[in-house]
Amino acid sequence: MSRPLSVRKPSPAELRRVHQWLEKPLQPWQRRRAEVLLLRSANLSATAIARLLQVHVNTVYADLRDFARHGFSSLSRPRTVGAPPRLSREQIETVWRLAAQSPTTLGLPFGRWTLAKLRGVLIREKVVKSISREHLRRVLKKGDIHFATSAASSSAPTRTGV
């Protein structure tokens, strides 16, 4: 049994805009959202709309909720996927900048960075509130910064491709 649809139907003016919208070349997700609105205005249930468009009923509910919240602009807004980034661009660049320096230039008593030591400095200097070593490793990898693995290599991390 489907849940009741308490989302408002598109107004006649919005339906005209949807019809105009459908005449343009669209991404598949944009076309589906417009079709959901048209079918909803024809009094179809969410399960019937899902069956006709061959999508999951939760997708129909999500499209209708998005329309209720954002109106016609919901047709052009891509849905956000996944969690928001934990670090800002400035924080990431600060991590890269610190990792590229030798710890001794910062007055620290060790000659090379480890993930744990760099993590401690980042938290102590309030660059980040918290960060796991694994997340730090991935951030450094995106910046193409790799710590030297042998004792014979230099103490500073290397940045390839620069």
Order of alpha helices (4+ residues) and beta strands (2+ residues): alpha-alpha-alpha-alpha-alpha-alpha-alpha-beta-beta
